């Protein structure tokens, strides 16, 4: 008689669903605790540091999600991401302890977004915003206020940028 359960398959599924185990050194834990409790730490870094700390303490994903105000998928993502760099993070800790804090923060940052990177420099964006703060009449533009199209034309005319779409200007 054939067994109803394919136990090998069940074991693979259970292993797949288990949360990644996170182990932290004392120094890593101190850095994460300072990030989680720091008054000047960005909120997303606080949340992620708390997730990693709670995961290392063995707290289930659902409970971490509830405690941090996130969702279970977010917890799974950060638990997995931290587990993936476990070996890499040991290198700066052993060779460059002074760089460990920055590396831990780097691990908790957002991953690069897909798509084309912005071609404008921060200085160009600042110049366009400064231009938008000036009344159009000061530049002999016959308008009472700026809209994206004339502002894009004026930024091009003044040589701030070679070309820029009105929609891009509207995002500022």
LOMITI-274553 format. One record per residue: residue number from 1; residue in three letters; x, z, y of N, C-alpha, C in turn. Coordinates in steps of 0.1 Angstrom, whole numbers, plus 2048, in hexadecimal, padded with zeros to 3 digits. Example, Ala and Ser with C-alpha at 12.3 -4.5 7.8 and 13.67 -1.06 7.14 Angstrom:
BEGIN
- 1  ALA  884  84E  7C7  87B  84E  7D3  884  84E  7DF
- 2  SER  880  847  7EA  889  847  7F5  881  84F  800
END
This chain:
BEGIN
- 1  UNK  808  800  7F4  800  800  800  809  800  80C
- 2  UNK  805  7F8  816  80D  7F7  822  809  802  82C
- 3  UNK  813  807  832  811  812  83C  80B  80C  849
- 4  UNK  801  813  84E  7FA  80E  85A  803  80E  866
- 5  UNK  80C  818  868  815  819  874  822  812  871
- 6  UNK  827  80A  87A  834  805  879  83D  80F  881
- 7  UNK  843  819  87A  849  824  881  856  81F  889
- 8  UNK  85C  815  884  868  810  88C  863  80B  89A
- 9  UNK  858  804  89A  853  7FF  8A7  84E  80A  8AF
- 10  UNK  848  814  8AA  843  820  8B1  84F  827  8B7
- 11  UNK  85A  829  8B0  866  82F  8B5  86C  828  8C1
- 12  UNK  86C  81A  8C0  871  812  8CB  868  814  8D7
- 13  UNK  85B  814  8D6  852  816  8E1  854  824  8E7
- 14  UNK  855  82E  8DF  856  83C  8E4  864  83D  8EC
- 15  UNK  86E  837  8E6  87B  837  8ED  87A  82F  8FA
- 16  UNK  873  824  8FA  872  81C  907  86A  824  911
- 17  UNK  861  82C  90E  859  834  917  85F  841  91C
- 18  UNK  86A  845  915  870  852  919  877  850  927
- 19  UNK  876  85A  92F  87C  85A  93C  88B  85A  93B
- 20  UNK  892  853  944  8A1  854  944  8A6  862  947
- 21  UNK  8B0  866  93F  8B5  873  941  8C0  873  94C
- 22  UNK  8BF  87C  955  8C8  87D  960  8D0  88A  95F
- 23  UNK  8DD  888  961  8E6  893  961  8EE  893  96E
- 24  UNK  8EE  89E  975  8F5  89F  982  901  8A9  981
- 25  UNK  90C  8A6  988  916  8AF  989  912  8B9  994
- 26  UNK  919  8C4  995  916  8CE  99F  917  8C8  9AD
- 27  UNK  922  8C0  9AF  923  8BA  9BD  918  8B0  9C0
- 28  UNK  914  8A8  9B6  909  89F  9B8  8FC  8A6  9BB
- 29  UNK  8FA  8B1  9B4  8EE  8B9  9B6  8EE  8BF  9C4
- 30  UNK  8FA  8C4  9C9  8FB  8C9  9D6  8F8  8BF  9E1
- 31  UNK  8FD  8B3  9DF  8FB  8A8  9E8  8EC  8A4  9E9
- 32  UNK  8E6  8A3  9DD  8D7  8A0  9DC  8CF  8AA  9E3
- 33  UNK  8D2  8B7  9E0  8CB  8C2  9E6  8CC  8C2  9F6
- 34  UNK  8D8  8BF  9FB  8D9  8BE  A09  8D1  8B3  A0F
- 35  UNK  8D1  8A7  A08  8C8  89C  A0C  8BA  89F  A0C
- 36  UNK  8B5  8A6  A01  8A7  8A9  9FF  8A2  8B3  A09
- 37  UNK  8AB  8BC  A0E  8A7  8C7  A17  8AC  8C4  A26
- 38  UNK  8B3  8BA  A28  8B9  8B8  A35  8AF  8B5  A40
- 39  UNK  8B0  8BB  A4B  8A6  8B9  A56  8A7  8AB  A5C
- 40  UNK  8B3  8A5  A5B  8B5  898  A61  8B6  88C  A57
- 41  UNK  8B2  88F  A4B  8B2  885  A40  8A6  87D  A41
- 42  UNK  8A7  870  A3F  89B  867  A40  892  86A  A34
- 43  UNK  885  869  A37  87B  86D  A2D  87D  866  A1F
- 44  UNK  880  859  A1F  881  852  A12  88D  858  A0A
- 45  UNK  898  85C  A11  8A3  862  A0A  8A0  870  A05
- 46  UNK  898  877  A0D  894  885  A08  88C  883  9FB
- 47  UNK  882  87A  9FC  87A  878  9F0  882  874  9E4
- 48  UNK  88B  86B  9E5  892  866  9DA  89C  870  9D5
- 49  UNK  8A2  878  9DE  8AB  883  9DA  8A3  88D  9D2
- 50  UNK  897  890  9D6  88F  89A  9CF  88B  895  9C2
- 51  UNK  888  888  9C1  884  882  9B4  890  883  9AA
- 52  UNK  89C  880  9AE  8A7  881  9A6  8AA  88F  9A1
- 53  UNK  8A9  899  9AB  8AB  8A7  9A8  8A1  8AC  99E
- 54  UNK  895  8A9  9A0  88A  8AD  997  88B  8A7  989
- 55  UNK  88F  89A  989  891  893  97C  89D  899  974
- 56  UNK  8A8  89D  97B  8B3  8A3  975  8AF  8B1  96F
- 57  UNK  8A5  8B7  975  8A0  8C4  971  897  8C3  965
- 58  UNK  894  8B7  961  88B  8B4  955  87C  8B4  958
- 59  UNK  878  8B3  965  86A  8B3  969  865  8A5  965
- 60  UNK  859  8A4  95F  853  897  95B  850  88F  968
- 61  UNK  850  882  966  84D  878  971  840  87B  978
- 62  UNK  836  87D  971  829  87F  977  829  88B  981
- 63  UNK  82F  896  97C  830  8A2  985  839  8A0  991
- 64  UNK  844  898  98F  84D  895  99B  845  88D  9A5
- 65  UNK  83D  883  9A0  835  87A  9A8  82B  883  9B0
- 66  UNK  825  88C  9AA  81B  894  9B0  822  89D  9BB
- 67  UNK  82D  8A3  9B8  834  8AC  9C1  83A  8A5  9CD
- 68  UNK  83E  898  9CB  845  891  9D6  83C  888  9DE
- 69  UNK  82F  887  9DA  826  87F  9E1  827  870  9DE
- 70  UNK  82F  86D  9D4  831  85F  9D0  828  85B  9C4
- 71  UNK  82C  851  9BD  825  84E  9B1  82F  84D  9A5
- 72  UNK  82A  84D  999  832  84D  98D  83C  842  98C
- 73  UNK  838  836  991  841  82A  990  84D  82C  99A
- 74  UNK  84B  832  9A5  856  835  9AE  85F  83F  9A8
- 75  UNK  85A  849  9A1  863  853  99A  86A  84C  98F
- 76  UNK  864  843  987  86B  83C  97D  876  833  982
- 77  UNK  873  82D  98D  87D  824  993  88A  82C  997
- 78  UNK  888  837  99E  894  83E  9A3  89A  846  998
- 79  UNK  893  84A  98E  899  850  982  8A2  846  97B
- 80  UNK  89C  83A  979  8A4  82F  972  8B0  82B  97A
- 81  UNK  8AE  829  987  8B9  824  990  8C5  82F  990
- 82  UNK  8C1  83B  990  8CC  846  990  8D3  846  982
- 83  UNK  8CB  844  978  8D1  844  96A  8DA  838  969
- 84  UNK  8D7  82D  96F  8DF  821  96E  8ED  822  974
- 85  UNK  8EE  82A  97F  8FB  82C  986  902  839  982
- 86  UNK  8FD  83F  977  904  84C  973  913  84A  971
- 87  UNK  916  840  96A  925  83E  967  92C  83A  974
- 88  UNK  926  831  97C  92D  82D  988  92F  839  992
- 89  UNK  926  842  993  927  84D  99C  932  857  998
- 90  UNK  936  856  98C  940  85F  987  94E  85B  98D
- 91  UNK  950  84E  990  95C  849  995  960  84F  9A3
- 92  UNK  957  84D  9AD  95A  853  9BA  95B  862  9B9
- 93  UNK  953  868  9B0  954  877  9AF  962  87B  9AA
- 94  UNK  968  874  9A1  975  878  99C  980  873  9A5
- 95  UNK  97F  867  9AB  98A  861  9B2  98A  863  9C1
- 96  UNK  97D  863  9C6  97C  864  9D5  970  86E  9D8
- 97  UNK  973  87B  9D6  968  884  9D8  962  884  9E6
- 98  UNK  96A  880  9F0  965  880  9FE  95B  874  A00
- 99  UNK  95B  86A  9F7  952  85F  9F8  945  861  9F0
- 100  UNK  944  86C  9E8  939  86F  9DF  92C  86F  9E7
- 101  UNK  92B  876  9F2  91F  878  9FA  91A  86A  9FE
- 102  UNK  922  862  A03  91E  855  A08  919  84C  9FC
- 103  UNK  920  84E  9F0  91C  846  9E4  90E  84B  9DF
- 104  UNK  90C  858  9E0  8FE  85D  9DB  8F4  858  9E5
- 105  UNK  8F6  857  9F2  8ED  852  9FB  8EA  843  9F9
- 106  UNK  8F5  83C  9F6  8F4  82E  9F3  8EB  82B  9E7
- 107  UNK  8EC  833  9DD  8E4  831  9D1  8D5  833  9D4
- 108  UNK  8D2  83C  9DE  8C5  83F  9E1  8BF  835  9EB
- 109  UNK  8C7  82C  9F1  8C1  823  9FA  8B9  818  9F4
- 110  UNK  8B1  811  9FC  8A9  805  9F7  8B2  7FB  9F1
- 111  UNK  8AE  7F4  9E7  8B5  7E8  9E2  8B3  7DD  9EC
- 112  UNK  8BC  7D3  9EC  8BB  7C8  9F5  8AE  7C0  9F2
- 113  UNK  8A7  7BC  9FD  89B  7B5  9FB  89D  7A6  9F9
- 114  UNK  894  7A0  9F2  896  791  9F0  893  78A  9FC
- 115  UNK  898  77E  9FD  895  775  A09  8A1  773  A11
- 116  UNK  89F  76B  A1B  8AA  767  A24  8AD  772  A2E
- 117  UNK  8BA  776  A2F  8BD  781  A39  8BB  77C  A47
- 118  UNK  8B9  785  A50  8B7  782  A5E  8C4  77C  A64
- 119  UNK  8C2  772  A6C  8CD  76B  A72  8D0  771  A80
- 120  UNK  8C7  779  A85  8C9  77F  A93  8D2  78B  A92
- 121  UNK  8DB  78D  A9B  8E2  799  A9C  8DA  7A4  AA3
- 122  UNK  8DD  7B0  AA1  8D6  7BB  AA9  8D7  7B9  AB8
- 123  UNK  8E2  7B4  ABC  8E4  7B1  ACB  8DA  7A7  AD0
- 124  UNK  8D8  79C  AC8  8CF  792  ACC  8C0  797  ACC
- 125  UNK  8BD  79F  AC2  8B0  7A5  AC2  8AE  7AE  ACF
- 126  UNK  8B8  7B6  AD2  8B7  7BF  ADE  8B6  7B7  AEA
- 127  UNK  8BD  7AB  AEB  8BC  7A3  AF7  8AE  79D  AF8
- 128  UNK  8A8  799  AED  89A  793  AED  890  79E  AF1
- 129  UNK  892  7AA  AEC  889  7B5  AF0  88A  7B8  AFF
- 130  UNK  897  7B8  B04  899  7BA  B12  892  7B0  B1A
- 131  UNK  893  7A3  B16  88D  798  B1D  87E  79A  B1D
- 132  UNK  878  79F  B12  86A  7A1  B11  865  7AC  B1A
- 133  UNK  86E  7B5  B1E  86A  7C0  B26  86A  7BC  B35
- 134  UNK  870  7B1  B38  870  7AC  B46  864  7A4  B49
- 135  UNK  85E  7A5  B55  852  79D  B58  856  78E  B58
- 136  UNK  84E  786  B52  851  777  B52  853  771  B60
- 137  UNK  84C  777  B6A  84E  772  B78  85C  773  B7D
- 138  UNK  863  77D  B78  871  77F  B7C  87A  774  B78
- 139  UNK  876  76D  B6E  87E  761  B68  878  754  B6C
- 140  UNK  86F  754  B75  867  748  B7A  85F  741  B6F
- 141  UNK  85A  74A  B66  851  745  B5C  843  748  B60
- 142  UNK  83A  73E  B61  82D  740  B67  823  747  B5E
- 143  UNK  826  753  B5A  81D  75B  B51  81C  769  B57
- 144  UNK  812  770  B53  810  77E  B57  816  787  B4D
- 145  UNK  817  783  B40  81D  78B  B36  823  782  B2B
- 146  UNK  82C  787  B23  832  77F  B18  829  77E  B0C
- 147  UNK  829  772  B06  824  770  AF9  830  76B  AF0
- 148  UNK  82F  76B  AE3  83A  766  ADB  840  758  ADE
- 149  UNK  837  74F  AE1  83C  741  AE3  845  740  AEF
- 150  UNK  840  744  AFB  848  742  B07  855  74B  B06
- 151  UNK  854  757  B00  85F  760  AFE  86A  759  AF6
- 152  UNK  866  753  AEB  86F  74B  AE2  876  740  AEA
- 153  UNK  86E  739  AF2  874  72E  AFA  87E  733  B04
- 154  UNK  87B  73E  B0B  884  744  B15  890  74A  B0E
- 155  UNK  88F  750  B03  89B  755  AFC  8A5  749  AF8
- 156  UNK  89F  73E  AF4  8A7  732  AF1  8AD  72D  AFE
- 157  UNK  8A5  72C  B08  8AA  726  B15  8B5  72F  B1B
- 158  UNK  8B4  73C  B19  8BF  745  B1F  8CB  745  B16
- 159  UNK  8CB  73F  B0A  8D6  73F  B01  8D8  74B  AF9
- 160  UNK  8CE  753  AF8  8CF  75F  AEF  8D0  75B  AE1
- 161  UNK  8C8  751  ADD  8C8  74B  AD0  8C7  73C  AD1
- 162  UNK  8CC  735  AC7  8CB  726  AC6  8BC  722  AC5
- 163  UNK  8B6  728  ABC  8A7  726  ABA  8A1  732  AB3
- 164  UNK  894  734  AB6  88D  73F  AB0  87E  73C  AB0
- 165  UNK  878  73F  AA5  86A  73C  AA4  862  747  AAB
- 166  UNK  857  743  AB1  84E  74C  AB8  849  758  AAF
- 167  UNK  847  754  AA2  843  75E  A99  84E  769  A97
- 168  UNK  85A  765  A97  865  76F  A96  866  778  AA2
- 169  UNK  864  772  AAE  864  77A  ABA  858  784  ABA
- 170  UNK  84D  77F  AB5  841  788  AB4  843  794  AAB
- 171  UNK  84D  793  AA2  84F  79F  A99  857  7AA  AA0
- 172  UNK  85D  7A7  AAB  864  7B1  AB2  85A  7BA  ABA
END
